[in-house]
């Protein structure tokens, strides 16, 4: 059975809500994303609108550019949700939180979602979600990557 989550405390980014209900309850990835770098490195309007299904357990963190000028890092999560359930969640939750979803597909056997959003720091940010360690269809191991986009 799937319940419809409510997001009363999470800002929507001022955009039109998603056309499909968010399956399950949601929470923000802000606490995990703040562990990737110094406080404020990822703008709050970006980090607090990366929504996760309740029950996702972080299992690893990696800052891929700790000395660089643009941010690039990821958090690994484990979930009891199946990959199709995870994909359905993010396809609904990211647009509802103000992200522009521009890819939701299966590439080389992996579920991949890409979305972008303007940060309050003047940069665009991208979130990428994929199942990096396929474990069968009974649960998901998820990589959530956040990248600061620089056009220079």
PEHUGI-V119275 format. One record per run of one state. SS is the DSSP state (alpha for helix, beta for strand, coil for the rest). FROM is the first residue (numbers start at 1). TO is the last residue. If there is no record, write none. Layout:
BEGIN
ss=[SS/SS]
from=[FROM/FROM]
to=[TO/TO]
END
This chain:
BEGIN
ss=[coil/beta/coil/beta/coil/beta/coil/alpha/coil/alpha/coil/beta/coil/beta/coil/beta/coil/alpha/coil/beta/coil/beta/coil/beta/coil/beta/coil]
from=[1/4/5/23/25/26/29/30/37/44/48/51/54/57/64/72/80/83/97/100/108/110/119/124/131/140/150]
to=[3/4/22/24/25/28/29/36/43/47/50/53/56/63/71/79/82/96/99/107/109/118/123/130/139/149/152]
END
